[in-house]
C-alpha cells in the first residue's frame, strides 16, 4: 500500500474537491463519494483503471513524496468548482477529472515536483499545463493520462 503521510506540502489551490486521498491497491482509484469528498472505489472503465495504475506507480516511485489532492469529479462538482474559479477550472463536461483520467497532486518539496514532471512519461502520464504563456493555464499540479 502506498502511504502519503506528508508534511510541508507546496501550496495548491483550495477547492471544494481538494482533499487528501491516499491511493491503495492497484485497480483502486479516486472516486467521488455521495458527500462530495473524494473516496476510493473501483475504476469506472478501462481507461480510468490505466490512469489509476499509472498514477499509483508514479507515487510509489516518488518514495511517497507525492499525494493526490483531487481525483475524479462528478459533473456537479466540476460545475461548482468552475463557478468558484472559472479562471482555473474547466467548464463542466470538458474536464478530464470528470472522466477519471486526471488528478491534482501535491508535492513534499520542489525536488519532488521536478522529479514528477521529468519522469511522468515513463508511467504514461503527462503534465500538459507547464507553459507560462499568455492565455495558457499554468497548473504544475495537474497530471493526466
C-alpha positions in Angstrom: 0.0 0.0 0.0 1.3 3.4 -0.9 1.2 5.8 2.1 1.1 9.6 1.6 1.8 10.9 5.1 3.5 14.2 4.2 4.2 17.5 5.8 5.3 20.8 4.3 3.4 20.3 1.1 3.6 23.0 -1.6 0.5 25.3 -1.7 -2.1 24.3 -4.2 -5.5 25.9 -5.0 -8.1 25.3 -2.2 -11.1 23.9 -3.9 -14.3 22.2 -2.7 -12.9 18.9 -4.1 -9.3 19.2 -2.9 -9.0 16.5 -0.2 -6.1 14.3 0.8 -6.6 11.0 -0.8 -4.3 8.0 -0.2 -4.3 5.5 -3.1 -4.1 1.9 -2.1 -4.0 -1.4 -4.1 -3.8 -1.4 -7.9 -7.2 -1.1 -9.6 -8.5 1.1 -6.8 -8.9 4.7 -7.8 -10.1 8.1 -6.6 -13.9 8.3 -6.9 -16.4 10.9 -5.7 -18.5 9.9 -2.7 -22.1 11.0 -2.0 -20.8 13.6 0.4 -18.8 15.3 -2.4 -15.4 14.4 -0.9 -13.0 12.1 -2.6 -13.2 8.4 -1.7 -11.6 5.2 -3.0 -13.5 2.9 -5.4 -13.2 0.7 -8.4 -12.4 2.5 -11.6 -15.5 3.0 -13.8 -13.8 1.9 -17.1 -10.6 0.5 -18.5 -9.1 4.0 -19.2 -9.7 5.0 -15.6 -8.0 1.8 -14.5 -5.0 2.5 -16.7 -4.7 6.0 -15.3 -5.1 4.9 -11.7 -2.4 2.2 -12.1 0.0 4.7 -13.8 -0.6 7.3 -11.1 -0.1 4.8 -8.3 3.3 3.7 -9.9 4.4 7.4 -10.2 3.5 8.0 -6.5 5.3 4.8 -5.4 8.4 5.6 -7.4 8.5 9.1 -5.8 9.1 7.5 -2.4 5.8 8.9 -1.1 6.7 12.5 -1.8 3.6 13.0 -3.9 -0.1 12.7 -3.0 -3.4 13.1 -4.8 -5.4 16.1 -3.6 -8.2 15.9 -6.2 -9.2 13.0 -8.5 -12.3 12.1 -10.3 -15.1 14.7 -10.0 -18.8 14.4 -10.8 -20.2 17.0 -13.3 -21.9 18.7 -10.4 -18.5 19.0 -8.5 -16.9 20.4 -11.7 -19.7 22.9 -12.1 -19.3 24.1 -8.6 -15.6 24.4 -9.0 -16.0 26.2 -12.3 -18.5 28.6 -10.7 -16.0 29.3 -7.9 -12.8 29.6 -10.0 -13.7 30.0 -13.8 -10.2 31.2 -14.5 -8.7 27.9 -13.2 -11.3 25.1 -13.7 -12.5 23.7 -17.0 -16.1 24.1 -17.9 -18.4 21.2 -16.8 -18.3 18.5 -19.4 -14.8 19.4 -20.6 -12.6 18.2 -17.7 -10.6 15.1 -17.7 -11.3 14.9 -14.0 -14.9 14.1 -14.9 -13.7 11.1 -17.0 -11.4 9.9 -14.2 -8.2 10.4 -16.3 -6.8 13.5 -14.4 -5.7 14.3 -10.9 -4.2 17.2 -9.0 -1.1 16.5 -6.9 0.7 18.0 -4.0 4.4 17.6 -3.6 6.6 17.3 -0.4 9.0 19.7 -1.9 10.2 21.4 -5.1 12.5 18.4 -5.9 9.5 16.0 -5.8 7.6 18.3 -8.2 10.6 18.5 -10.6 11.1 14.7 -10.4 7.4 14.1 -11.2 7.5 16.4 -14.2 10.7 14.9 -15.6 9.6 11.2 -15.1 5.8 11.2 -15.7 6.2 10.0 -19.3 7.8 6.7 -18.1 4.5 6.0 -16.5 2.3 7.0 -19.4 1.4 10.3 -17.7 1.8 14.0 -18.7 1.6 17.4 -17.2 0.1 19.4 -20.0 -0.1 22.8 -18.4 3.5 23.6 -17.6 4.0 26.5 -20.0 3.8 30.0 -18.6 2.4 31.9 -21.6 -0.3 34.5 -22.1 -3.7 32.8 -22.5 -2.4 29.5 -21.1 -3.2 28.0 -17.8 -0.2 27.1 -15.6 -1.0 24.1 -13.4 2.1 22.2 -12.4 -0.1 20.1 -10.1 -2.4 18.8 -12.8 -1.4 15.3 -14.3 -3.4 13.3 -16.8 -3.3 10.2 -19.0 
